[in-house]
């Protein structure tokens, strides 16, 4: 089965789990709306690729981990788009959840996806309770406080921002989760995989800053100029477009060099390189200087 099909199948099974029984129809529909279409599925792709590089001896563990990670990511997008945060009308080229379903249902959708992510992992206790427990721990730490995506959002409400902590929590956290959970799902230690995840996360943040500054809404499928509007710290404002582009290339080179020794190291390096090409903005639709 192609990797993309494996990921989509795992996510679909998770959503069906959340729609079972006599579920409220609107909220049930919103769960599926929030995760489709899937975009690039970068985080679960990285997770699966690491698991495969490490042997993928219990694929059901990797499937559950990938689905859970993507559910958390999608939940964060639903919440980020709400009026209390970015107040974004579109996401992935269609109305954001709060526009399509209402603010109360958007809040419940994000919350439900978070809870569902941990249920998906908990159900793997029968396969390997120790791996499951570690997967739950990693995902919890990279979702909440003090080093998860909630902390990243929290930094935006502070008068003074620790830029390194902000970026690692807001964007890096789920990439660290991706590399570490992929290794753990395949029976390997998590710690050696932290640097790779952190570097990929940093690269993704810089690339996102560049796209936010250079592209238009039609190209991205979501509102642009958000960093400028919300006065957020970002690589473009600090380094300029050329400086941020150079920084992105340096980070990606370091990411490939940081891959731990594993049976599928060469294939994993190719995956990181492919993601690097996808991340790097090319032919921007416009520039705001």
C-alpha positions in Angstrom: 0.0 0.0 0.0 1.4 3.4 -0.9 2.4 5.5 2.1 -0.2 8.2 1.4 -3.0 5.6 1.2 -1.8 4.0 4.4 -2.0 7.4 6.1 -5.4 8.3 4.7 -6.8 4.9 5.7 -5.6 5.3 9.3 -7.1 8.8 9.6 -10.4 7.7 8.0 -10.7 4.8 10.5 -10.0 7.2 13.4 -12.7 9.6 12.2 -15.2 6.8 11.8 -14.5 5.9 15.4 -15.5 9.4 16.5 -18.7 9.2 14.4 -19.9 5.9 15.8 -23.2 5.3 17.6 -25.8 8.1 17.9 -23.4 10.9 17.4 -24.7 14.5 16.9 -24.9 14.8 13.1 -23.4 18.3 12.7 -20.5 17.7 15.0 -20.0 14.3 13.3 -19.8 15.9 9.9 -17.5 18.7 11.2 -15.0 16.1 12.4 -14.6 14.8 8.8 -14.7 18.3 7.4 -11.8 19.4 9.6 -9.4 16.6 8.4 -10.3 16.6 4.7 -8.9 17.4 2.2 -5.7 16.5 3.9 -3.1 18.9 2.5 0.4 17.5 2.4 0.1 15.3 5.6 3.7 16.2 6.3 3.7 15.2 9.9 2.3 11.7 9.5 4.5 11.2 6.5 7.5 12.0 8.5 6.3 9.7 11.3 5.6 6.8 9.0 8.9 7.3 7.2 10.9 7.2 10.5 9.0 4.1 11.6 9.8 2.4 8.3 13.4 3.4 8.5 13.5 1.8 11.9 11.9 -1.5 10.8 8.2 -0.9 11.2 7.8 -4.2 13.0 4.3 -3.4 14.3 2.7 -1.3 11.6 -0.6 -1.0 13.5 1.3 1.1 16.1 2.7 3.4 13.4 -0.7 3.7 11.8 -2.3 4.7 15.1 0.5 7.2 15.9 0.3 8.8 12.5 -3.5 9.2 12.7 -3.3 10.6 16.2 -0.6 13.1 15.3 -2.6 14.4 12.3 -5.8 14.7 14.4 -3.9 16.9 16.9 -2.6 19.0 14.0 -6.0 19.4 12.4 -7.5 20.3 15.8 -4.9 23.0 16.2 -5.9 24.4 12.8 -9.6 24.5 13.7 -8.8 26.4 16.9 -6.2 28.7 15.3 -8.8 29.8 12.7 -11.4 30.9 15.3 -12.2 34.6 15.9 -10.4 34.5 19.3 -7.1 33.7 17.5 -6.5 34.3 13.8 -10.2 34.9 12.8 -9.5 33.2 9.4 -12.4 32.7 7.0 -10.7 30.0 4.9 -8.4 27.0 5.4 -7.1 24.7 2.7 -9.1 26.5 0.1 -12.5 26.2 1.7 -14.4 27.9 4.6 -12.8 27.3 8.0 -14.8 25.1 10.4 -16.2 28.0 12.4 -17.5 29.6 9.2 -18.9 26.4 7.9 -20.4 25.1 11.1 -20.4 27.9 13.7 -18.1 28.9 16.5 -19.5 26.5 19.1 -19.2 23.6 16.8 -15.7 24.6 15.8 -14.6 24.6 19.4 -16.2 21.2 20.0 -14.6 19.9 16.8 -11.1 20.8 17.9 -11.7 19.4 21.4 -13.2 16.2 20.0 -10.2 15.6 17.6 -7.8 16.0 20.5 -9.6 13.5 22.7 -10.0 11.2 19.7 -6.3 11.3 19.1 -5.5 9.9 22.5 -8.3 7.3 22.2 -6.7 6.0 19.0 -3.4 5.5 20.7 -5.0 4.0 23.9 -6.6 1.3 21.7 -3.1 0.0 20.8 -2.5 -1.1 24.4 -3.4 -4.6 23.4 -0.6 -4.6 20.8 2.2 -3.2 22.9 1.3 -1.4 26.2 4.8 0.0 26.7 5.1 1.5 23.3 1.5 2.9 23.6 2.3 4.5 26.9 5.4 6.2 25.5 3.5 7.4 22.4 0.8 8.9 24.6 3.4 10.7 26.7 5.2 12.2 23.7 2.0 13.4 22.1 0.8 14.9 25.3 4.0 16.7 25.9 4.1 18.1 22.4 0.4 19.2 22.6 0.1 20.9 25.9 2.2 22.9 28.3 5.0 23.8 28.7 6.6 22.7 25.4 3.6 21.8 23.2 1.5 23.7 20.6 -0.7 25.1 23.4 2.4 26.8 24.8 3.2 28.1 21.3 -0.2 29.7 21.1 0.2 31.0 24.6 3.4 32.9 23.7 1.4 35.1 21.3 -0.4 36.6 24.4 2.9 37.6 26.1 4.3 41.1 26.0 7.8 39.7 25.6 8.4 36.6 23.5 11.2 34.1 23.8 11.5 33.5 20.0 13.3 30.2 20.3 10.8 28.8 22.7 7.9 30.2 20.7 9.0 28.6 17.5 9.9 25.3 19.0 6.5 25.1 20.7 4.2 26.5 18.0 5.7 24.7 15.0 8.5 22.4 16.1 6.6 20.5 18.7 4.6 18.3 16.4 7.6 17.7 14.2 9.5 16.5 17.2 6.5 14.3 18.0 6.6 13.0 14.4 10.2 11.8 14.5 10.1 10.5 18.1 6.7 8.7 17.7 7.8 7.1 14.5 10.9 5.7 16.2 8.9 4.5 19.3 6.2 2.9 17.2 8.9 0.8 15.7 10.5 -0.1 19.0 13.3 2.4 19.1 14.3 5.0 21.6 12.8 8.5 21.2 15.7 10.7 22.4 18.1 10.3 19.4 15.3 11.5 17.0 14.6 14.8 18.8 17.1 16.9 16.8 15.8 15.8 13.4 12.3 16.8 14.4 13.4 20.1 15.9 15.3 21.0 12.7 12.5 20.0 10.4 10.1 22.0 12.6 12.4 25.1 12.4 12.7 24.8 8.7 8.9 24.5 8.4 8.5 27.7 10.5 10.9 29.7 8.3 9.2 28.4 5.2 5.8 29.3 6.5 7.1 32.8 7.4 8.3 33.1 3.8 5.0 31.9 2.3 3.0 34.2 4.6 5.0 37.2 3.4 5.3 36.3 -0.3 2.2 34.4 -1.5 -1.4 35.4 -2.0 -4.5 33.8 -0.5 -5.4 31.9 -3.7 -2.0 30.2 -3.7 -2.0 29.2 0.0 -5.7 28.5 0.4 -5.8 30.5 3.6 -5.4 34.2 4.6 -1.9 35.7 4.1 0.0 38.4 5.9 -1.1 37.1 9.3 2.4 37.6 10.9 2.3 41.3 9.9 -1.4 41.8 10.9 -0.9 40.2 14.4 2.6 41.6 14.8 4.2 38.1 15.4 7.9 37.5 15.4 9.0 35.9 12.2 12.1 35.1 10.1 11.2 37.5 7.3 10.9 40.5 9.5 14.1 39.6 11.3 16.3 38.4 8.3 14.6 39.7 5.2 13.5 37.4 2.4 17.0 36.5 1.2 18.3 36.0 4.7 15.3 33.8 5.6 15.7 31.8 2.4 19.4 31.2 3.2 18.5 30.3 6.8 16.0 27.7 5.5 18.6 26.0 3.3 21.1 25.8 6.2 18.5 24.3 8.5 17.5 21.6 6.0 21.1 20.7 5.4 21.5 20.2 9.2 18.3 18.1 9.3 19.7 15.6 6.9 23.0 15.4 8.7 21.2 14.8 12.0 19.4 11.6 11.0 20.3 8.9 13.5 21.9 5.6 12.2 19.1 3.2 11.2 18.5 0.5 8.6 16.5 2.9 6.3 18.8 5.9 6.8 19.3 6.5 3.0 15.6 6.4 2.2 14.8 8.7 5.1 17.3 11.2 3.9 15.6 11.1 0.5 12.3 11.8 2.2 13.7 14.8 4.1 15.1 16.1 0.9 11.8 15.7 -0.9 10.0 17.6 2.0 12.7 20.3 1.7 11.9 20.8 -1.9 8.2 21.0 -1.1 8.8 23.5 1.7 11.0 25.9 -0.2 8.9 28.7 -1.7 9.3 29.2 -5.4 7.9 31.7 -7.9 5.9 33.7 -5.3 2.7 35.2 -6.6 3.7 38.6 -5.2 6.0 40.2 -2.7 5.2 42.7 0.0 8.9 43.7 0.2 
